[in-house]
Amino acid sequence: VDKDALDSQVKDRKIQEAAERARNEQLATEMKRNDKIMCMLEERQKNEIRNINKAITEFQKNFQKPETRREFDLYDPQALKKDRPARLSDSDPRCTASGLQKFMGEDLNYDQRMKFQKEQFREWSLQQQRDWKNALADKKFADDLYDKNRIALDQKTMEQQRKEEQNRRAVCAATKDFNRIQAAELVERKKLEKYQKMKDDTDEISNLLKGDLLSENPEQAVSSFGRHRVITDRWKGMSQDQLMAIRCSQQQQVLEKQRLKEEEQQRDAEWDRQSLQAARAQLVLERHQQRQNRERRRALDSINTELAQEQKSKNIYLKEEAYSNFPTDQYYAQFNTTSR
């Protein structure tokens, strides 16, 4: 590992972070100052609007009273109190014989009223002109102030953009130098890795050629748990001695199997012979039993024949001799002849 290169990278990274931190702090300071200026301008504008509204209210209160309006006489709440009654007394000269107070079309105060209205209209016009001029002057002053503030803000913005561009160029230059150094280090690292890889490949090929894997040494497959166990990924097969031992064992197993098969055949033959003898004895026994059954059946048949003859003889005796004396009518007539 190249410690100097890593230290240089760490140092460049710290310088870059410090520059970025300073730039962020400068931007934050500028933003705070701009926010403060904007707040002051907004507060000033609010105060000016408040003063203008206050002046308008004072003007309306002092010079635009309801009593000075042209149509005030139409909605004056004190109109009836101020007006002269149509009839003051019975001797009022206005009370004529016809009882009419005023005829249609009469206007006794027309000249004075028209003169007063014209004078009042002239005063209103002059006041409106003065108010309009004052409003225009205030608007012009506010526009000029807004333009000045806007120009100052634009100048500050341009200055800030110029500083940001300078910082960006400095960062780009530092990044370019850093990338160039990184590229050189990468090329050098690739060379070292290529050399190390070639060396490792050469060592690996040499080890494989000289090792037990390609030489097929049977000892390499012997397990550390005993020679009777092998390592499967290194085992290259059994030796001739092992194969001969296996063949001998298989031959012995074949002979043993044949011996067991012969013994089993002998047992089966003996079992068949005994089964045949048992079957013959059973057959003889069954025949003897059948012979005895026939003799017993023959004896039973002779006994049954004798019993049948005896029964037949007894029936003939009873029918012909014992039951031959039948009762007559005279025998039945002797019953129920007396009171007893």
One Martini backbone bead per residue (centre of mass of N, CA, C, O) as a GRO file, in nm:
protein
  340
    1VAL     BB    1   0.097   0.036   0.023
    2ASP     BB    2   0.054   0.382  -0.048
    3LYS     BB    3   0.092   0.616   0.191
    4ASP     BB    4   0.146   0.884   0.047
    5ALA     BB    5  -0.102   0.880  -0.134
    6LEU     BB    6  -0.309   0.866   0.093
    7ASP     BB    7  -0.223   1.127   0.234
    8SER     BB    8  -0.276   1.308  -0.010
    9GLN     BB    9  -0.575   1.244  -0.032
   10VAL     BB   10  -0.655   1.339   0.249
   11LYS     BB   11  -0.555   1.629   0.217
   12ASP     BB   12  -0.729   1.703  -0.028
   13ARG     BB   13  -0.995   1.642   0.108
   14LYS     BB   14  -0.969   1.854   0.333
   15ILE     BB   15  -0.940   2.099   0.150
   16GLN     BB   16  -1.211   2.062   0.009
   17GLU     BB   17  -1.386   2.074   0.265
   18ALA     BB   18  -1.294   2.357   0.354
   19ALA     BB   19  -1.389   2.505   0.101
   20GLU     BB   20  -1.683   2.417   0.121
   21ARG     BB   21  -1.733   2.536   0.404
   22ALA     BB   22  -1.665   2.831   0.334
   23ARG     BB   23  -1.876   2.861   0.114
   24ASN     BB   24  -2.122   2.800   0.290
   25GLU     BB   25  -2.076   3.030   0.492
   26GLN     BB   26  -2.090   3.260   0.287
   27LEU     BB   27  -2.373   3.196   0.185
   28ALA     BB   28  -2.512   3.225   0.460
   29THR     BB   29  -2.436   3.522   0.507
   30GLU     BB   30  -2.568   3.637   0.253
   31MET     BB   31  -2.853   3.535   0.314
   32LYS     BB   32  -2.890   3.687   0.578
   33ARG     BB   33  -2.849   3.973   0.463
   34ASN     BB   34  -3.076   3.957   0.254
   35ASP     BB   35  -3.302   3.899   0.455
   36LYS     BB   36  -3.268   4.159   0.616
   37ILE     BB   37  -3.320   4.355   0.384
   38MET     BB   38  -3.601   4.250   0.310
   39CYS     BB   39  -3.728   4.305   0.584
   40MET     BB   40  -3.679   4.610   0.584
   41LEU     BB   41  -3.836   4.670   0.325
   42GLU     BB   42  -4.105   4.554   0.414
   43GLU     BB   43  -4.138   4.735   0.662
   44ARG     BB   44  -4.128   5.000   0.509
   45GLN     BB   45  -4.367   4.946   0.325
   46LYS     BB   46  -4.575   4.908   0.548
   47ASN     BB   47  -4.543   5.191   0.670
   48GLU     BB   48  -4.623   5.348   0.418
   49ILE     BB   49  -4.902   5.223   0.386
   50ARG     BB   50  -5.000   5.311   0.665
   51ASN     BB   51  -4.964   5.617   0.621
   52ILE     BB   52  -5.146   5.644   0.376
   53ASN     BB   53  -5.403   5.536   0.511
   54LYS     BB   54  -5.404   5.747   0.734
   55ALA     BB   55  -5.422   5.997   0.549
   56ILE     BB   56  -5.685   5.917   0.414
   57THR     BB   57  -5.853   5.907   0.670
   58GLU     BB   58  -5.805   6.201   0.758
   59PHE     BB   59  -5.916   6.331   0.505
   60GLN     BB   60  -6.201   6.210   0.521
   61LYS     BB   61  -6.259   6.328   0.806
   62ASN     BB   62  -6.204   6.643   0.728
   63PHE     BB   63  -6.306   6.667   0.391
   64GLN     BB   64  -6.528   6.400   0.385
   65LYS     BB   65  -6.799   6.458   0.493
   66PRO     BB   66  -7.127   6.391   0.489
   67GLU     BB   67  -7.224   6.698   0.482
   68THR     BB   68  -7.052   6.757   0.196
   69ARG     BB   69  -7.237   6.608   0.032
   70ARG     BB   70  -7.455   6.616  -0.226
   71GLU     BB   71  -7.652   6.362  -0.114
   72PHE     BB   72  -7.716   6.417   0.197
   73ASP     BB   73  -8.022   6.510   0.182
   74LEU     BB   74  -8.133   6.211   0.131
   75TYR     BB   75  -7.985   6.079   0.426
   76ASP     BB   76  -8.062   6.267   0.650
   77PRO     BB   77  -8.151   6.217   0.984
   78GLN     BB   78  -8.212   6.551   1.030
   79ALA     BB   79  -8.420   6.655   0.820
   80LEU     BB   80  -8.687   6.695   0.983
   81LYS     BB   81  -8.563   6.891   1.195
   82LYS     BB   82  -8.457   7.111   0.984
   83ASP     BB   83  -8.716   7.141   0.876
   84ARG     BB   84  -8.982   7.317   0.787
   85PRO     BB   85  -9.283   7.345   0.859
   86ALA     BB   86  -9.583   7.356   0.691
   87ARG     BB   87  -9.706   7.449   0.984
   88LEU     BB   88  -9.715   7.687   1.243
   89SER     BB   89 -10.008   7.827   1.212
   90ASP     BB   90 -10.307   7.972   1.155
   91SER     BB   91 -10.146   8.251   1.064
   92ASP     BB   92 -10.020   8.133   0.826
   93PRO     BB   93  -9.962   8.255   0.512
   94ARG     BB   94  -9.945   7.963   0.370
   95CYS     BB   95 -10.239   7.934   0.449
   96THR     BB   96 -10.463   7.892   0.233
   97ALA     BB   97 -10.769   7.831   0.107
   98SER     BB   98 -10.676   7.561  -0.036
   99GLY     BB   99 -10.427   7.420   0.144
  100LEU     BB  100 -10.163   7.484  -0.003
  101GLN     BB  101  -9.811   7.500   0.024
  102LYS     BB  102  -9.722   7.390  -0.272
  103PHE     BB  103  -9.641   7.415  -0.593
  104MET     BB  104  -9.582   7.303  -0.889
  105GLY     BB  105  -9.249   7.424  -0.974
  106GLU     BB  106  -9.147   7.544  -0.720
  107ASP     BB  107  -8.832   7.755  -0.650
  108LEU     BB  108  -8.705   7.987  -0.438
  109ASN     BB  109  -8.385   7.855  -0.392
  110TYR     BB  110  -8.234   7.806  -0.663
  111ASP     BB  111  -7.992   8.005  -0.680
  112GLN     BB  112  -7.851   7.935  -0.414
  113ARG     BB  113  -7.828   7.634  -0.456
  114MET     BB  114  -7.659   7.640  -0.719
  115LYS     BB  115  -7.423   7.802  -0.604
  116PHE     BB  116  -7.347   7.604  -0.381
  117GLN     BB  117  -7.301   7.355  -0.562
  118LYS     BB  118  -7.075   7.473  -0.737
  119GLU     BB  119  -6.879   7.531  -0.508
  120GLN     BB  120  -6.868   7.244  -0.406
  121PHE     BB  121  -6.769   7.110  -0.670
  122ARG     BB  122  -6.505   7.270  -0.688
  123GLU     BB  123  -6.384   7.171  -0.422
  124TRP     BB  124  -6.384   6.873  -0.497
  125SER     BB  125  -6.203   6.890  -0.746
  126LEU     BB  126  -5.954   7.009  -0.606
  127GLN     BB  127  -5.919   6.783  -0.399
  128GLN     BB  128  -5.886   6.551  -0.604
  129GLN     BB  129  -5.634   6.666  -0.740
  130ARG     BB  130  -5.456   6.667  -0.491
  131ASP     BB  131  -5.484   6.365  -0.428
  132TRP     BB  132  -5.373   6.262  -0.698
  133LYS     BB  133  -5.093   6.393  -0.677
  134ASN     BB  134  -5.010   6.254  -0.412
  135ALA     BB  135  -5.040   5.965  -0.513
  136LEU     BB  136  -4.834   5.987  -0.744
  137ALA     BB  137  -4.593   6.064  -0.566
  138ASP     BB  138  -4.597   5.812  -0.387
  139LYS     BB  139  -4.569   5.606  -0.616
  140LYS     BB  140  -4.300   5.711  -0.727
  141PHE     BB  141  -4.138   5.672  -0.468
  142ALA     BB  142  -4.187   5.366  -0.443
  143ASP     BB  143  -4.068   5.288  -0.720
  144ASP     BB  144  -3.786   5.401  -0.675
  145LEU     BB  145  -3.721   5.231  -0.426
  146TYR     BB  146  -3.760   4.956  -0.562
  147ASP     BB  147  -3.546   4.993  -0.784
  148LYS     BB  148  -3.305   5.030  -0.600
  149ASN     BB  149  -3.330   4.761  -0.449
  150ARG     BB  150  -3.315   4.584  -0.701
  151ILE     BB  151  -3.037   4.672  -0.801
  152ALA     BB  152  -2.882   4.593  -0.546
  153LEU     BB  153  -2.964   4.295  -0.552
  154ASP     BB  154  -2.846   4.232  -0.833
  155GLN     BB  155  -2.555   4.301  -0.766
  156LYS     BB  156  -2.523   4.090  -0.542
  157THR     BB  157  -2.590   3.848  -0.717
  158MET     BB  158  -2.358   3.882  -0.921
  159GLU     BB  159  -2.133   3.865  -0.713
  160GLN     BB  160  -2.206   3.584  -0.612
  161GLN     BB  161  -2.176   3.440  -0.886
  162ARG     BB  162  -1.879   3.510  -0.926
  163LYS     BB  163  -1.777   3.362  -0.675
  164GLU     BB  164  -1.890   3.085  -0.751
  165GLU     BB  165  -1.728   3.056  -1.012
  166GLN     BB  166  -1.451   3.063  -0.881
  167ASN     BB  167  -1.495   2.822  -0.694
  168ARG     BB  168  -1.560   2.621  -0.918
  169ARG     BB  169  -1.289   2.640  -1.062
  170ALA     BB  170  -1.119   2.551  -0.824
  171VAL     BB  171  -1.254   2.277  -0.787
  172CYS     BB  172  -1.197   2.170  -1.074
  173ALA     BB  173  -0.891   2.185  -1.056
  174ALA     BB  174  -0.861   2.000  -0.811
  175THR     BB  175  -1.007   1.758  -0.940
  176LYS     BB  176  -0.817   1.724  -1.179
  177ASP     BB  177  -0.563   1.667  -1.015
  178PHE     BB  178  -0.675   1.429  -0.859
  179ASN     BB  179  -0.740   1.252  -1.108
  180ARG     BB  180  -0.453   1.238  -1.218
  181ILE     BB  181  -0.332   1.099  -0.973
  182GLN     BB  182  -0.526   0.857  -0.975
  183ALA     BB  183  -0.446   0.753  -1.256
  184ALA     BB  184  -0.150   0.699  -1.195
  185GLU     BB  185  -0.205   0.504  -0.960
  186LEU     BB  186  -0.370   0.301  -1.127
  187VAL     BB  187  -0.148   0.221  -1.325
  188GLU     BB  188   0.053   0.123  -1.111
  189ARG     BB  189  -0.136  -0.086  -0.982
  190LYS     BB  190  -0.177  -0.259  -1.236
  191LYS     BB  191   0.113  -0.339  -1.271
  192LEU     BB  192   0.145  -0.482  -1.000
  193GLU     BB  193  -0.089  -0.681  -1.040
  194LYS     BB  194   0.024  -0.815  -1.296
  195TYR     BB  195   0.288  -0.913  -1.174
  196GLN     BB  196   0.160  -1.076  -0.942
  197LYS     BB  197  -0.010  -1.263  -1.122
  198MET     BB  198   0.221  -1.390  -1.279
  199LYS     BB  199   0.364  -1.504  -1.032
  200ASP     BB  200   0.129  -1.676  -0.927
  201ASP     BB  201   0.095  -1.851  -1.180
  202THR     BB  202   0.378  -1.970  -1.180
  203ASP     BB  203   0.360  -2.099  -0.900
  204GLU     BB  204   0.114  -2.275  -0.958
  205ILE     BB  205   0.231  -2.442  -1.190
  206SER     BB  206   0.469  -2.554  -1.032
  207ASN     BB  207   0.304  -2.692  -0.808
  208LEU     BB  208   0.141  -2.877  -0.994
  209LEU     BB  209   0.382  -3.028  -1.125
  210LYS     BB  210   0.513  -3.106  -0.825
  211GLY     BB  211   0.276  -3.230  -0.718
  212ASP     BB  212   0.037  -3.478  -0.619
  213LEU     BB  213  -0.196  -3.444  -0.822
  214LEU     BB  214  -0.047  -3.508  -1.103
  215SER     BB  215   0.131  -3.758  -0.989
  216GLU     BB  216  -0.053  -3.964  -0.832
  217ASN     BB  217  -0.030  -3.988  -0.525
  218PRO     BB  218  -0.167  -4.200  -0.292
  219GLU     BB  219  -0.089  -4.044  -0.019
  220GLN     BB  220  -0.280  -3.788  -0.058
  221ALA     BB  221  -0.559  -3.958   0.010
  222VAL     BB  222  -0.490  -3.981   0.297
  223SER     BB  223  -0.628  -3.969   0.594
  224SER     BB  224  -0.610  -3.841   0.924
  225PHE     BB  225  -0.815  -4.083   1.040
  226GLY     BB  226  -0.690  -4.293   0.835
  227ARG     BB  227  -0.608  -4.541   0.596
  228HIS     BB  228  -0.918  -4.631   0.551
  229ARG     BB  229  -0.930  -4.331   0.461
  230VAL     BB  230  -1.039  -4.082   0.220
  231ILE     BB  231  -0.993  -3.825  -0.016
  232THR     BB  232  -1.203  -3.757  -0.269
  233ASP     BB  233  -1.047  -3.510  -0.425
  234ARG     BB  234  -0.762  -3.715  -0.435
  235TRP     BB  235  -0.866  -3.972  -0.545
  236LYS     BB  236  -0.734  -4.224  -0.801
  237GLY     BB  237  -0.769  -4.498  -0.677
  238MET     BB  238  -0.691  -4.826  -0.670
  239SER     BB  239  -0.487  -5.067  -0.613
  240GLN     BB  240  -0.385  -5.385  -0.683
  241ASP     BB  241  -0.404  -5.497  -0.397
  242GLN     BB  242  -0.689  -5.397  -0.343
  243LEU     BB  243  -0.819  -5.546  -0.579
  244MET     BB  244  -0.733  -5.834  -0.493
  245ALA     BB  245  -0.872  -5.829  -0.220
  246ILE     BB  246  -1.155  -5.788  -0.336
  247ARG     BB  247  -1.164  -6.044  -0.510
  248CYS     BB  248  -1.121  -6.246  -0.283
  249SER     BB  249  -1.367  -6.160  -0.123
  250GLN     BB  250  -1.570  -6.225  -0.348
  251GLN     BB  251  -1.501  -6.528  -0.373
  252GLN     BB  252  -1.575  -6.599  -0.084
  253GLN     BB  253  -1.867  -6.504  -0.109
  254VAL     BB  254  -1.947  -6.704  -0.329
  255LEU     BB  255  -1.885  -6.966  -0.173
  256GLU     BB  256  -2.066  -6.903   0.067
  257LYS     BB  257  -2.324  -6.885  -0.100
  258GLN     BB  258  -2.319  -7.174  -0.208
  259ARG     BB  259  -2.323  -7.317   0.064
  260LEU     BB  260  -2.590  -7.192   0.160
  261LYS     BB  261  -2.754  -7.301  -0.078
  262GLU     BB  262  -2.710  -7.603  -0.024
  263GLU     BB  263  -2.825  -7.606   0.260
  264GLU     BB  264  -3.103  -7.508   0.174
  265GLN     BB  265  -3.164  -7.746  -0.015
  266GLN     BB  266  -3.146  -7.965   0.202
  267ARG     BB  267  -3.368  -7.851   0.380
  268ASP     BB  268  -3.587  -7.865   0.164
  269ALA     BB  269  -3.572  -8.173   0.117
  270GLU     BB  270  -3.633  -8.258   0.407
  271TRP     BB  271  -3.900  -8.110   0.421
  272ASP     BB  272  -4.034  -8.264   0.188
  273ARG     BB  273  -4.009  -8.547   0.309
  274GLN     BB  274  -4.166  -8.489   0.568
  275SER     BB  275  -4.422  -8.395   0.425
  276LEU     BB  276  -4.475  -8.665   0.275
  277GLN     BB  277  -4.496  -8.844   0.525
  278ALA     BB  278  -4.725  -8.688   0.657
  279ALA     BB  279  -4.923  -8.727   0.424
  280ARG     BB  280  -4.930  -9.033   0.433
  281ALA     BB  281  -5.022  -9.064   0.725
  282GLN     BB  282  -5.281  -8.902   0.683
  283LEU     BB  283  -5.402  -9.090   0.471
  284VAL     BB  284  -5.411  -9.345   0.643
  285LEU     BB  285  -5.583  -9.225   0.867
  286GLU     BB  286  -5.826  -9.152   0.690
  287ARG     BB  287  -5.886  -9.438   0.592
  288HIS     BB  288  -5.931  -9.564   0.870
  289GLN     BB  289  -6.162  -9.372   0.944
  290GLN     BB  290  -6.347  -9.451   0.713
  291ARG     BB  291  -6.369  -9.748   0.785
  292GLN     BB  292  -6.495  -9.705   1.064
  293ASN     BB  293  -6.741  -9.547   0.965
  294ARG     BB  294  -6.859  -9.776   0.793
  295GLU     BB  295  -6.894  -9.981   1.019
  296ARG     BB  296  -7.078  -9.807   1.199
  297ARG     BB  297  -7.296  -9.765   0.982
  298ARG     BB  298  -7.360 -10.067   0.941
  299ALA     BB  299  -7.443 -10.124   1.234
  300LEU     BB  300  -7.664  -9.906   1.245
  301ASP     BB  301  -7.837 -10.023   1.017
  302SER     BB  302  -7.900 -10.295   1.151
  303ILE     BB  303  -8.036 -10.178   1.400
  304ASN     BB  304  -8.255 -10.019   1.248
  305THR     BB  305  -8.381 -10.268   1.116
  306GLU     BB  306  -8.463 -10.414   1.372
  307LEU     BB  307  -8.639 -10.185   1.487
  308ALA     BB  308  -8.837 -10.181   1.248
  309GLN     BB  309  -8.941 -10.469   1.283
  310GLU     BB  310  -9.042 -10.433   1.568
  311GLN     BB  311  -9.240 -10.199   1.509
  312LYS     BB  312  -9.407 -10.352   1.301
  313SER     BB  313  -9.497 -10.584   1.486
  314LYS     BB  314  -9.632 -10.405   1.700
  315ASN     BB  315  -9.842 -10.277   1.516
  316ILE     BB  316  -9.982 -10.539   1.433
  317TYR     BB  317 -10.065 -10.623   1.716
  318LEU     BB  318 -10.232 -10.374   1.790
  319LYS     BB  319 -10.429 -10.390   1.545
  320GLU     BB  320 -10.518 -10.704   1.565
  321GLU     BB  321 -10.536 -10.744   1.896
  322ALA     BB  322 -10.554 -10.496   2.098
  323TYR     BB  323 -10.765 -10.319   1.886
  324SER     BB  324 -11.024 -10.522   1.810
  325ASN     BB  325 -11.217 -10.428   2.057
  326PHE     BB  326 -11.501 -10.270   1.994
  327PRO     BB  327 -11.745 -10.069   2.090
  328THR     BB  328 -12.085 -10.064   2.142
  329ASP     BB  329 -12.405  -9.948   2.188
  330GLN     BB  330 -12.450 -10.095   2.453
  331TYR     BB  331 -12.218  -9.964   2.605
  332TYR     BB  332 -12.330  -9.664   2.583
  333ALA     BB  333 -12.628  -9.717   2.708
  334GLN     BB  334 -12.544  -9.756   3.023
  335PHE     BB  335 -12.531  -9.459   3.035
  336ASN     BB  336 -12.747  -9.252   3.203
  337THR     BB  337 -12.988  -9.436   3.363
  338THR     BB  338 -12.945  -9.290   3.628
  339SER     BB  339 -12.915  -9.064   3.907
  340ARG     BB  340 -12.596  -9.128   3.946
   0.00000   0.00000   0.00000
